Amino acid sequence: MKKITKRLITTTLLIIALIWFYIVNSLNYIKHIEIKRSFVEHPENLPTKEAAVNSSIWFRNLKADIYWLETIQYIWWNAIWSEYKKYLYVILDLITELNPYFEHPYIIGQLLLPSYNERYENLPKEEQQKNIDESIKLGLKWIENFCEMDKIELIKNEDDLQKIWTDEKYKNPCKSYNVPSYLAYIYYYYNHDPQTAALYYKVASAVDDSLAWSKIMAAIMSWKWWNREKSYFMFLNIAKYIETEDKACLEFAWNLEQAWAELFINKRVDLNATILKNIENSRVKIFGTFTEEKEEDILSDTKCHNYINKAIRELNLEYIERAEARYFKDKSKHSLSAKELFEQNYIEFLPVDFQQYKDYWIIYFFNTEIGNYDYKMWTYEELWL
């Protein structure tokens, strides 16, 4: 009987102890969350970068790891409401000050800070832009720590992608291509700065293990900057680099490059209808006409002829935009399409894009949203409606 009583008392005390432990632990957990939330609502309570570095002595990397683990944990808890953005830059800047060569915080900041979901966030434009600016600051901080700035300056002043990809003085300007690629995306998509985006795509493309699309985006960004000459030249460079066994395509690319020099560098020849007709005839002779059966091959990102076609598209648009400038000067309004310019004798030749289907095709039209000529899959007849 005594043994049973003793066991009951022991069991009861154990249960009381477990309950008390649970209550105390819960209170500590709540307090722990309150402390973390205070950092979110008041990032000024975090230590300054200088204080954190000076107080770490030989344990800077360890301290950076602790802050990093807490940051990831808090992001996970609050991801759906994006509360973490209130202090994310402050803590990531602190972590990368303690350990400048810890790459993950830079990447997380670039991925999370500039994004905005209207379903869960209600931030004024100024706050959204602040997050974008902070993501760029982190990206540029990575550039300073992981790249050779003299090489980046050389790349900035070089438009020949072939040189950037093969000449040792340009190659491998950074330890990896990830952050320059993210930074380029932020500059273009969030900050509406395709000029700077083109630079960082070029930087990314110069790294040995970079993905092929980094090279492609370097050219595309130059097009979005409305510099047709540069984009034309870059597409030709990609054509020569992407499929070296296609000798006919490589020779055509070389001929188009010589035309580029005459048109835009030496300026011995004016871009006119005769030149565009000859180029179009040569293109059809070498590559044939576009067919839906061969669409996958013609539009393949691994084929030389795809980039030749895109380069010629840029030349067509340059020709049209020059006529558009004369049209606007005469009429104080923009033309609707390349067909209108042709019908009103502002161009002698209506360029036909390589991508043509049976009932619709790529047309060249004035895009009022961007204030310049663009292209889309449509028909000129439907554009008038």
GIJOCOR-V298252 format. One record per helix or strand of 2 or more residues. SS is the DSSP state (alpha for helix, beta for strand). FROM is the first residue (numbers start at 1). TO is the last residue. If there is no record, write none. Layout:
BEGIN
ss=<SS:SS>
from=<FROM:FROM>
to=<TO:TO>
END
This chain:
BEGIN
ss=<alpha:alpha:alpha:alpha:alpha:alpha:alpha:alpha:alpha:alpha:alpha:alpha:alpha:alpha:alpha:alpha:alpha:alpha:beta:beta:alpha>
from=<2:43:49:60:85:103:125:149:161:178:194:212:228:247:273:292:304:338:361:372:380>
to=<41:45:56:78:98:112:146:156:166:190:205:224:242:265:287:298:331:343:367:378:383>
END
